[in-house]
Amino acid sequence: MFNTCYVFDRAGKELARYSKAHRFRPMGEHECIEPGGRPPVFEIDGMKCGVMICYDLRFPELARGLALDGAHVLFVPAQWPRPR
């Protein structure tokens, strides 16, 4: 099983998919979720974008790699428990 983000354009065409690379051990993700690979750069309305998922945010080399690959916008879908 993977934690995957899908990106679609306005017409419903899939532009990119990315499975979370870094699993959050305190929540047991390493026990049930497989790690993904390198996040993609994709274009939306002429703007180069990238995506990371939640805990990936704590690993700046992913964001840096996306920026070096030309991304100007990063999307980071995330969810944190209420106490955080």
PDB file as gemmi writes it, atoms N, CA and C in Angstrom:
CRYST1    1.000    1.000    1.000  90.00  90.00  90.00 P 1                      
ATOM      1  N   MET A   1       0.837  -1.149   0.000  1.00  0.00           N  
ATOM      2  CA  MET A   1       0.000   0.000   0.000  1.00  0.00           C  
ATOM      3  C   MET A   1       0.902   1.238   0.000  1.00  0.00           C  
ATOM      4  N   PHE A   2       0.458   2.292  -0.665  1.00  0.00           N  
ATOM      5  CA  PHE A   2       1.190   3.548  -0.768  1.00  0.00           C  
ATOM      6  C   PHE A   2       0.290   4.701  -0.353  1.00  0.00           C  
ATOM      7  N   ASN A   3       0.876   5.791   0.115  1.00  0.00           N  
ATOM      8  CA  ASN A   3       0.169   7.039   0.360  1.00  0.00           C  
ATOM      9  C   ASN A   3       0.468   7.896  -0.864  1.00  0.00           C  
ATOM     10  N   THR A   4      -0.496   8.016  -1.770  1.00  0.00           N  
ATOM     11  CA  THR A   4      -0.251   8.610  -3.079  1.00  0.00           C  
ATOM     12  C   THR A   4      -1.125   9.829  -3.331  1.00  0.00           C  
ATOM     13  N   CYS A   5      -0.512  10.847  -3.920  1.00  0.00           N  
ATOM     14  CA  CYS A   5      -1.217  12.042  -4.363  1.00  0.00           C  
ATOM     15  C   CYS A   5      -1.276  12.005  -5.887  1.00  0.00           C  
ATOM     16  N   TYR A   6      -2.461  12.208  -6.431  1.00  0.00           N  
ATOM     17  CA  TYR A   6      -2.659  12.280  -7.875  1.00  0.00           C  
ATOM     18  C   TYR A   6      -2.954  13.723  -8.241  1.00  0.00           C  
ATOM     19  N   VAL A   7      -2.398  14.191  -9.359  1.00  0.00           N  
ATOM     20  CA  VAL A   7      -2.629  15.550  -9.835  1.00  0.00           C  
ATOM     21  C   VAL A   7      -3.287  15.459 -11.202  1.00  0.00           C  
ATOM     22  N   PHE A   8      -4.402  16.189 -11.364  1.00  0.00           N  
ATOM     23  CA  PHE A   8      -5.159  16.186 -12.609  1.00  0.00           C  
ATOM     24  C   PHE A   8      -5.285  17.605 -13.150  1.00  0.00           C  
ATOM     25  N   ASP A   9      -5.367  17.727 -14.469  1.00  0.00           N  
ATOM     26  CA  ASP A   9      -5.602  19.044 -15.043  1.00  0.00           C  
ATOM     27  C   ASP A   9      -7.102  19.339 -15.055  1.00  0.00           C  
ATOM     28  N   ARG A  10      -7.470  20.487 -15.584  1.00  0.00           N  
ATOM     29  CA  ARG A  10      -8.874  20.913 -15.581  1.00  0.00           C  
ATOM     30  C   ARG A  10      -9.789  19.974 -16.377  1.00  0.00           C  
ATOM     31  N   ALA A  11      -9.208  19.253 -17.331  1.00  0.00           N  
ATOM     32  CA  ALA A  11      -9.989  18.326 -18.154  1.00  0.00           C  
ATOM     33  C   ALA A  11     -10.045  16.925 -17.556  1.00  0.00           C  
ATOM     34  N   GLY A  12      -9.389  16.707 -16.433  1.00  0.00           N  
ATOM     35  CA  GLY A  12      -9.401  15.406 -15.788  1.00  0.00           C  
ATOM     36  C   GLY A  12      -8.267  14.482 -16.197  1.00  0.00           C  
ATOM     37  N   LYS A  13      -7.318  14.993 -16.995  1.00  0.00           N  
ATOM     38  CA  LYS A  13      -6.160  14.185 -17.398  1.00  0.00           C  
ATOM     39  C   LYS A  13      -5.154  14.150 -16.248  1.00  0.00           C  
ATOM     40  N   GLU A  14      -4.658  12.957 -15.950  1.00  0.00           N  
ATOM     41  CA  GLU A  14      -3.650  12.820 -14.900  1.00  0.00           C  
ATOM     42  C   GLU A  14      -2.335  13.439 -15.365  1.00  0.00           C  
ATOM     43  N   LEU A  15      -1.837  14.398 -14.569  1.00  0.00           N  
ATOM     44  CA  LEU A  15      -0.565  15.052 -14.874  1.00  0.00           C  
ATOM     45  C   LEU A  15       0.602  14.413 -14.138  1.00  0.00           C  
ATOM     46  N   ALA A  16       0.331  13.948 -12.928  1.00  0.00           N  
ATOM     47  CA  ALA A  16       1.410  13.394 -12.105  1.00  0.00           C  
ATOM     48  C   ALA A  16       0.818  12.545 -11.000  1.00  0.00           C  
ATOM     49  N   ARG A  17       1.669  11.673 -10.482  1.00  0.00           N  
ATOM     50  CA  ARG A  17       1.331  10.930  -9.263  1.00  0.00           C  
ATOM     51  C   ARG A  17       2.609  10.770  -8.469  1.00  0.00           C  
ATOM     52  N   TYR A  18       2.451  10.843  -7.155  1.00  0.00           N  
ATOM     53  CA  TYR A  18       3.616  10.743  -6.283  1.00  0.00           C  
ATOM     54  C   TYR A  18       3.220   9.978  -5.036  1.00  0.00           C  
ATOM     55  N   SER A  19       4.011   8.995  -4.673  1.00  0.00           N  
ATOM     56  CA  SER A  19       3.809   8.241  -3.432  1.00  0.00           C  
ATOM     57  C   SER A  19       4.817   8.717  -2.401  1.00  0.00           C  
ATOM     58  N   LYS A  20       4.316   9.004  -1.216  1.00  0.00           N  
ATOM     59  CA  LYS A  20       5.094   9.563  -0.112  1.00  0.00           C  
ATOM     60  C   LYS A  20       6.386   8.770   0.108  1.00  0.00           C  
ATOM     61  N   ALA A  21       7.512   9.496   0.151  1.00  0.00           N  
ATOM     62  CA  ALA A  21       8.817   8.846   0.302  1.00  0.00           C  
ATOM     63  C   ALA A  21       9.160   8.549   1.757  1.00  0.00           C  
ATOM     64  N   HIS A  22       8.821   9.472   2.647  1.00  0.00           N  
ATOM     65  CA  HIS A  22       9.209   9.337   4.054  1.00  0.00           C  
ATOM     66  C   HIS A  22       7.999   8.971   4.905  1.00  0.00           C  
ATOM     67  N   ARG A  23       8.081   7.812   5.524  1.00  0.00           N  
ATOM     68  CA  ARG A  23       6.963   7.346   6.363  1.00  0.00           C  
ATOM     69  C   ARG A  23       7.165   7.816   7.795  1.00  0.00           C  
ATOM     70  N   PHE A  24       6.075   8.174   8.465  1.00  0.00           N  
ATOM     71  CA  PHE A  24       6.117   8.703   9.824  1.00  0.00           C  
ATOM     72  C   PHE A  24       6.044   7.546  10.813  1.00  0.00           C  
ATOM     73  N   ARG A  25       7.198   7.166  11.352  1.00  0.00           N  
ATOM     74  CA  ARG A  25       7.301   5.999  12.247  1.00  0.00           C  
ATOM     75  C   ARG A  25       6.429   6.104  13.496  1.00  0.00           C  
ATOM     76  N   PRO A  26       6.342   7.283  14.176  1.00  0.00           N  
ATOM     77  CA  PRO A  26       5.521   7.342  15.393  1.00  0.00           C  
ATOM     78  C   PRO A  26       4.049   6.956  15.163  1.00  0.00           C  
ATOM     79  N   MET A  27       3.572   7.059  13.920  1.00  0.00           N  
ATOM     80  CA  MET A  27       2.203   6.663  13.608  1.00  0.00           C  
ATOM     81  C   MET A  27       2.143   5.255  12.999  1.00  0.00           C  
ATOM     82  N   GLY A  28       3.286   4.574  12.921  1.00  0.00           N  
ATOM     83  CA  GLY A  28       3.319   3.209  12.412  1.00  0.00           C  
ATOM     84  C   GLY A  28       3.242   3.087  10.900  1.00  0.00           C  
ATOM     85  N   GLU A  29       3.471   4.189  10.178  1.00  0.00           N  
ATOM     86  CA  GLU A  29       3.367   4.123   8.716  1.00  0.00           C  
ATOM     87  C   GLU A  29       4.363   3.139   8.109  1.00  0.00           C  
ATOM     88  N   HIS A  30       5.511   2.976   8.748  1.00  0.00           N  
ATOM     89  CA  HIS A  30       6.532   2.061   8.223  1.00  0.00           C  
ATOM     90  C   HIS A  30       6.050   0.602   8.236  1.00  0.00           C  
ATOM     91  N   GLU A  31       5.012   0.318   9.013  1.00  0.00           N  
ATOM     92  CA  GLU A  31       4.478  -1.042   9.108  1.00  0.00           C  
ATOM     93  C   GLU A  31       3.452  -1.360   8.026  1.00  0.00           C  
ATOM     94  N   CYS A  32       2.856  -0.324   7.417  1.00  0.00           N  
ATOM     95  CA  CYS A  32       1.770  -0.609   6.474  1.00  0.00           C  
ATOM     96  C   CYS A  32       1.864   0.144   5.147  1.00  0.00           C  
ATOM     97  N   ILE A  33       2.789   1.076   5.036  1.00  0.00           N  
ATOM     98  CA  ILE A  33       2.895   1.870   3.808  1.00  0.00           C  
ATOM     99  C   ILE A  33       4.284   1.694   3.218  1.00  0.00           C  
ATOM    100  N   GLU A  34       4.331   1.405   1.939  1.00  0.00           N  
ATOM    101  CA  GLU A  34       5.607   1.286   1.223  1.00  0.00           C  
ATOM    102  C   GLU A  34       6.110   2.680   0.870  1.00  0.00           C  
ATOM    103  N   PRO A  35       7.423   2.911   0.883  1.00  0.00           N  
ATOM    104  CA  PRO A  35       7.937   4.224   0.496  1.00  0.00           C  
ATOM    105  C   PRO A  35       7.846   4.424  -1.010  1.00  0.00           C  
ATOM    106  N   GLY A  36       7.620   5.656  -1.398  1.00  0.00           N  
ATOM    107  CA  GLY A  36       7.581   5.994  -2.814  1.00  0.00           C  
ATOM    108  C   GLY A  36       8.949   6.434  -3.297  1.00  0.00           C  
ATOM    109  N   GLY A  37       8.960   7.049  -4.455  1.00  0.00           N  
ATOM    110  CA  GLY A  37      10.214   7.486  -5.052  1.00  0.00           C  
ATOM    111  C   GLY A  37      10.337   8.989  -5.097  1.00  0.00           C  
ATOM    112  N   ARG A  38      11.034   9.465  -6.107  1.00  0.00           N  
ATOM    113  CA  ARG A  38      11.303  10.893  -6.269  1.00  0.00           C  
ATOM    114  C   ARG A  38      10.030  11.611  -6.732  1.00  0.00           C  
ATOM    115  N   PRO A  39       9.734  12.765  -6.129  1.00  0.00           N  
ATOM    116  CA  PRO A  39       8.543  13.498  -6.549  1.00  0.00           C  
ATOM    117  C   PRO A  39       8.712  14.111  -7.938  1.00  0.00           C  
ATOM    118  N   PRO A  40       7.631  14.169  -8.702  1.00  0.00           N  
ATOM    119  CA  PRO A  40       7.701  14.680 -10.068  1.00  0.00           C  
ATOM    120  C   PRO A  40       7.536  16.196 -10.142  1.00  0.00           C  
ATOM    121  N   VAL A  41       8.013  16.775 -11.233  1.00  0.00           N  
ATOM    122  CA  VAL A  41       7.697  18.153 -11.600  1.00  0.00           C  
ATOM    123  C   VAL A  41       6.696  18.061 -12.740  1.00  0.00           C  
ATOM    124  N   PHE A  42       5.662  18.869 -12.669  1.00  0.00           N  
ATOM    125  CA  PHE A  42       4.600  18.855 -13.671  1.00  0.00           C  
ATOM    126  C   PHE A  42       4.164  20.285 -13.916  1.00  0.00           C  
ATOM    127  N   GLU A  43       3.412  20.501 -14.982  1.00  0.00           N  
ATOM    128  CA  GLU A  43       2.979  21.842 -15.328  1.00  0.00           C  
ATOM    129  C   GLU A  43       1.479  21.990 -15.188  1.00  0.00           C  
ATOM    130  N   ILE A  44       1.066  23.083 -14.552  1.00  0.00           N  
ATOM    131  CA  ILE A  44      -0.353  23.447 -14.469  1.00  0.00           C  
ATOM    132  C   ILE A  44      -0.469  24.871 -14.991  1.00  0.00           C  
ATOM    133  N   ASP A  45      -1.234  25.040 -16.067  1.00  0.00           N  
ATOM    134  CA  ASP A  45      -1.436  26.370 -16.664  1.00  0.00           C  
ATOM    135  C   ASP A  45      -0.117  27.094 -16.904  1.00  0.00           C  
ATOM    136  N   GLY A  46       0.895  26.378 -17.368  1.00  0.00           N  
ATOM    137  CA  GLY A  46       2.178  26.965 -17.705  1.00  0.00           C  
ATOM    138  C   GLY A  46       3.129  27.169 -16.534  1.00  0.00           C  
ATOM    139  N   MET A  47       2.700  26.786 -15.340  1.00  0.00           N  
ATOM    140  CA  MET A  47       3.536  26.959 -14.140  1.00  0.00           C  
ATOM    141  C   MET A  47       4.095  25.595 -13.736  1.00  0.00           C  
ATOM    142  N   LYS A  48       5.404  25.513 -13.565  1.00  0.00           N  
ATOM    143  CA  LYS A  48       6.023  24.259 -13.125  1.00  0.00           C  
ATOM    144  C   LYS A  48       5.793  24.086 -11.631  1.00  0.00           C  
ATOM    145  N   CYS A  49       5.322  22.892 -11.259  1.00  0.00           N  
ATOM    146  CA  CYS A  49       4.932  22.598  -9.880  1.00  0.00           C  
ATOM    147  C   CYS A  49       5.523  21.265  -9.442  1.00  0.00           C  
ATOM    148  N   GLY A  50       5.545  21.070  -8.138  1.00  0.00           N  
ATOM    149  CA  GLY A  50       5.948  19.800  -7.556  1.00  0.00           C  
ATOM    150  C   GLY A  50       5.024  19.464  -6.399  1.00  0.00           C  
ATOM    151  N   VAL A  51       5.088  18.225  -5.948  1.00  0.00           N  
ATOM    152  CA  VAL A  51       4.249  17.792  -4.831  1.00  0.00           C  
ATOM    153  C   VAL A  51       5.075  16.927  -3.882  1.00  0.00           C  
ATOM    154  N   MET A  52       4.847  17.142  -2.600  1.00  0.00           N  
ATOM    155  CA  MET A  52       5.392  16.293  -1.541  1.00  0.00           C  
ATOM    156  C   MET A  52       4.198  15.959  -0.647  1.00  0.00           C  
ATOM    157  N   ILE A  53       4.309  14.981   0.233  1.00  0.00           N  
ATOM    158  CA  ILE A  53       3.186  14.604   1.086  1.00  0.00           C  
ATOM    159  C   ILE A  53       3.595  14.687   2.551  1.00  0.00           C  
ATOM    160  N   CYS A  54       2.869  15.463   3.319  1.00  0.00           N  
ATOM    161  CA  CYS A  54       2.913  15.548   4.769  1.00  0.00           C  
ATOM    162  C   CYS A  54       4.331  15.499   5.345  1.00  0.00           C  
ATOM    163  N   TYR A  55       4.728  14.399   5.906  1.00  0.00           N  
ATOM    164  CA  TYR A  55       6.009  14.242   6.610  1.00  0.00           C  
ATOM    165  C   TYR A  55       7.209  14.512   5.701  1.00  0.00           C  
ATOM    166  N   ASP A  56       7.048  14.360   4.385  1.00  0.00           N  
ATOM    167  CA  ASP A  56       8.123  14.692   3.445  1.00  0.00           C  
ATOM    168  C   ASP A  56       8.614  16.116   3.660  1.00  0.00           C  
ATOM    169  N   LEU A  57       7.755  16.975   4.184  1.00  0.00           N  
ATOM    170  CA  LEU A  57       8.087  18.373   4.422  1.00  0.00           C  
ATOM    171  C   LEU A  57       9.308  18.531   5.322  1.00  0.00           C  
ATOM    172  N   ARG A  58       9.569  17.549   6.161  1.00  0.00           N  
ATOM    173  CA  ARG A  58      10.708  17.624   7.083  1.00  0.00           C  
ATOM    174  C   ARG A  58      12.037  17.237   6.436  1.00  0.00           C  
ATOM    175  N   PHE A  59      12.009  16.956   5.163  1.00  0.00           N  
ATOM    176  CA  PHE A  59      13.213  16.557   4.436  1.00  0.00           C  
ATOM    177  C   PHE A  59      13.444  17.547   3.297  1.00  0.00           C  
ATOM    178  N   PRO A  60      14.161  18.641   3.584  1.00  0.00           N  
ATOM    179  CA  PRO A  60      14.285  19.733   2.621  1.00  0.00           C  
ATOM    180  C   PRO A  60      14.969  19.352   1.311  1.00  0.00           C  
ATOM    181  N   GLU A  61      15.690  18.236   1.290  1.00  0.00           N  
ATOM    182  CA  GLU A  61      16.325  17.859   0.028  1.00  0.00           C  
ATOM    183  C   GLU A  61      15.291  17.543  -1.051  1.00  0.00           C  
ATOM    184  N   LEU A  62      14.086  17.101  -0.649  1.00  0.00           N  
ATOM    185  CA  LEU A  62      13.029  16.866  -1.641  1.00  0.00           C  
ATOM    186  C   LEU A  62      12.591  18.179  -2.277  1.00  0.00           C  
ATOM    187  N   ALA A  63      12.345  19.198  -1.452  1.00  0.00           N  
ATOM    188  CA  ALA A  63      11.940  20.512  -1.968  1.00  0.00           C  
ATOM    189  C   ALA A  63      13.058  21.109  -2.826  1.00  0.00           C  
ATOM    190  N   ARG A  64      14.283  20.977  -2.364  1.00  0.00           N  
ATOM    191  CA  ARG A  64      15.419  21.506  -3.117  1.00  0.00           C  
ATOM    192  C   ARG A  64      15.530  20.827  -4.482  1.00  0.00           C  
ATOM    193  N   GLY A  65      15.366  19.509  -4.500  1.00  0.00           N  
ATOM    194  CA  GLY A  65      15.411  18.777  -5.765  1.00  0.00           C  
ATOM    195  C   GLY A  65      14.319  19.223  -6.729  1.00  0.00           C  
ATOM    196  N   LEU A  66      13.116  19.446  -6.203  1.00  0.00           N  
ATOM    197  CA  LEU A  66      12.019  19.930  -7.051  1.00  0.00           C  
ATOM    198  C   LEU A  66      12.344  21.315  -7.603  1.00  0.00           C  
ATOM    199  N   ALA A  67      12.880  22.197  -6.747  1.00  0.00           N  
ATOM    200  CA  ALA A  67      13.251  23.538  -7.200  1.00  0.00           C  
ATOM    201  C   ALA A  67      14.349  23.470  -8.266  1.00  0.00           C  
ATOM    202  N   LEU A  68      15.348  22.624  -8.056  1.00  0.00           N  
ATOM    203  CA  LEU A  68      16.420  22.476  -9.043  1.00  0.00           C  
ATOM    204  C   LEU A  68      15.901  21.909 -10.368  1.00  0.00           C  
ATOM    205  N   ASP A  69      14.809  21.135 -10.281  1.00  0.00           N  
ATOM    206  CA  ASP A  69      14.181  20.593 -11.490  1.00  0.00           C  
ATOM    207  C   ASP A  69      13.224  21.585 -12.141  1.00  0.00           C  
ATOM    208  N   GLY A  70      13.108  22.800 -11.552  1.00  0.00           N  
ATOM    209  CA  GLY A  70      12.321  23.851 -12.187  1.00  0.00           C  
ATOM    210  C   GLY A  70      10.996  24.189 -11.535  1.00  0.00           C  
ATOM    211  N   ALA A  71      10.618  23.507 -10.452  1.00  0.00           N  
ATOM    212  CA  ALA A  71       9.326  23.797  -9.809  1.00  0.00           C  
ATOM    213  C   ALA A  71       9.352  25.179  -9.157  1.00  0.00           C  
ATOM    214  N   HIS A  72       8.283  25.948  -9.386  1.00  0.00           N  
ATOM    215  CA  HIS A  72       8.109  27.260  -8.761  1.00  0.00           C  
ATOM    216  C   HIS A  72       7.035  27.222  -7.685  1.00  0.00           C  
ATOM    217  N   VAL A  73       6.190  26.192  -7.720  1.00  0.00           N  
ATOM    218  CA  VAL A  73       5.109  26.021  -6.744  1.00  0.00           C  
ATOM    219  C   VAL A  73       5.216  24.611  -6.176  1.00  0.00           C  
ATOM    220  N   LEU A  74       5.100  24.470  -4.857  1.00  0.00           N  
ATOM    221  CA  LEU A  74       5.071  23.155  -4.221  1.00  0.00           C  
ATOM    222  C   LEU A  74       3.721  22.966  -3.537  1.00  0.00           C  
ATOM    223  N   PHE A  75       3.097  21.848  -3.814  1.00  0.00           N  
ATOM    224  CA  PHE A  75       1.873  21.466  -3.123  1.00  0.00           C  
ATOM    225  C   PHE A  75       2.253  20.424  -2.068  1.00  0.00           C  
ATOM    226  N   VAL A  76       1.751  20.595  -0.854  1.00  0.00           N  
ATOM    227  CA  VAL A  76       2.067  19.660   0.222  1.00  0.00           C  
ATOM    228  C   VAL A  76       0.779  19.294   0.959  1.00  0.00           C  
ATOM    229  N   PRO A  77       0.013  18.303   0.441  1.00  0.00           N  
ATOM    230  CA  PRO A  77      -1.155  17.854   1.192  1.00  0.00           C  
ATOM    231  C   PRO A  77      -0.690  17.218   2.502  1.00  0.00           C  
ATOM    232  N   ALA A  78      -1.327  17.603   3.594  1.00  0.00           N  
ATOM    233  CA  ALA A  78      -0.879  17.134   4.902  1.00  0.00           C  
ATOM    234  C   ALA A  78      -2.044  17.067   5.877  1.00  0.00           C  
ATOM    235  N   GLN A  79      -1.835  16.316   6.948  1.00  0.00           N  
ATOM    236  CA  GLN A  79      -2.794  16.201   8.036  1.00  0.00           C  
ATOM    237  C   GLN A  79      -2.024  15.964   9.300  1.00  0.00           C  
ATOM    238  N   TRP A  80      -2.279  16.777  10.323  1.00  0.00           N  
ATOM    239  CA  TRP A  80      -1.635  16.609  11.609  1.00  0.00           C  
ATOM    240  C   TRP A  80      -2.697  16.429  12.679  1.00  0.00           C  
ATOM    241  N   PRO A  81      -2.401  15.652  13.724  1.00  0.00           N  
ATOM    242  CA  PRO A  81      -3.352  15.519  14.826  1.00  0.00           C  
ATOM    243  C   PRO A  81      -3.616  16.874  15.473  1.00  0.00           C  
ATOM    244  N   ARG A  82      -4.774  17.039  16.053  1.00  0.00           N  
ATOM    245  CA  ARG A  82      -5.182  18.305  16.644  1.00  0.00           C  
ATOM    246  C   ARG A  82      -4.134  18.906  17.593  1.00  0.00           C  
ATOM    247  N   PRO A  83      -3.489  18.111  18.481  1.00  0.00           N  
ATOM    248  CA  PRO A  83      -2.503  18.704  19.393  1.00  0.00           C  
ATOM    249  C   PRO A  83      -1.323  19.378  18.689  1.00  0.00           C  
ATOM    250  N   ARG A  84      -1.047  19.014  17.474  1.00  0.00           N  
ATOM    251  CA  ARG A  84       0.098  19.598  16.748  1.00  0.00           C  
ATOM    252  C   ARG A  84      -0.312  20.897  16.100  1.00  0.00           C  
TER     253      ARG A  84                                                      
END                                                                             
